[in-house]
Every structure is written in C-alpha cells, then in structure tokens.
Amino acid sequence: MATRVGLTERAGSAAAGLAGGGAGTTAYAFDVGETLVDETGMWERAAHACGVPRFTLMGVLGGLAARGEPHRRVWEILGVEQPESTWTRADFYSDALPCLDALRAAGWVVMAVGNTPASAEDELRAHVDHVGSSERWGVAKPSPAFFARVVSELDRPAEEIAYVGDRVDNDVAPALAAGMAAVHIRRGPWGHLHETPSGARRIASLLELM
C-alpha cells in the first residue's frame, strides 16, 4: 500500500501535462464500450446471429443514437429477439491496452467499468487495478449512484478521479456532476454525435492521455 501511495503522489505531480485531469488526478476510470472496446464486431456478430443485414442493423442503431434513444430499442424496431453477442480481446481498440499499461506503470490507479454484464470484468481484470460492471453493481449509468460507486471503489475523493468515456449523456456529464474530471473521447457513434461540454476535455485517442 505504501508503494502505491508513493506512486500515485509522483504521478499526480506529472498529471498536469495529461489531457485528463489536473495536478490532483490520481486515478483514471474508463468506460468500456467505444472507449476501450470497438463494438463494431460485436454488432456485426449480433446481426449475423439474428439474420439481419449488418447495414440495416447499423443504420437503425445510428438513427437511435442521433435521436438520443436507448440503443437497446434496435431489437424492438427490427422485430427480432436480442441475440447472444459479446466482445472479445481482439476487439480492444489498438490504443486501449498500451494506454492502460502505461498509466499503471507511471503510477496512476486505473479502473474499467461500464454498463456491461459481469462477465466483461474477466477480460478486463488483467489490465487494470479495479473492475466493475452495471450488472454486478446493480446500478447503471447515468445514475449518480453508479458514479458514487466508482468513487467508493477507488477509495479517494471524486476530484482526484478522471472518468473517460465516449458518451456525454452517460459518461461525461454525470462524471462532472459527481465532481470528477471528465474526458470525452470522440469515437463511436455517440462520441461523434455528442458535443463536449464545458469543463470536460476532448481527445481523439487514448494515447493522448499518455
């Protein structure tokens, strides 16, 4: 524990140069889908499993994103049962694992947590200090209780945590409301549709955090 404290203190003094937070940042919490993981393959596999053309599924999904509607409505609109589909290690964005490894090596505490099934934690555990999921926690973003749980799990003041995510409604805005620093990564449909709010930082790649 003493080693970790020393590392986070050293990292905090260098953090002013990062895109995420100021000099007081000691921990980073990352959303999963479209932040660490490219969900394209997951949606394509889902389309194949339910017999819907990939272009059709992606088009309906994009329309829901543009209108700010829940993406899970896609199955209702298409009139099919939601198939079993998930992401794999091969679906990590190319900058994701190098970023996580570099931040941890430099002394920051790193968490990965999102609106995911509990099984997603298994693929993430080796790359971060803390994992979480909406299924296991019993609470989902953008609920304030979700972000309160992030603070509790990381065991430090909210102002020392930078939350990184692609969605302003689910990630960036509620993180700011919880007192965290917030980083908006512009990738995936929501990342490009949503405008970065005042008070948050915008990045195009996780490599910018390094």
Secondary structure, 3 states (H helix, E strand, C coil): CHHHHHHHHHHHHHHHHCCCCCCCCCEEEECCECCCECCHHHHHHHHHHHCCCHHHHHHHHHHHHHHCCCCCHHHHHHCCCCCCCCCCHHHECCCHHHHHHHHHHHCCEEEEEECCCCCHHHHHHHHCCEEEEHHHHCCCCCCHHHHHHHHHHHCCCHHHEEEEECCHHHHHHHHHHCCCEEEEECCHHHHHHCCCCCCCEEECCHHHHC
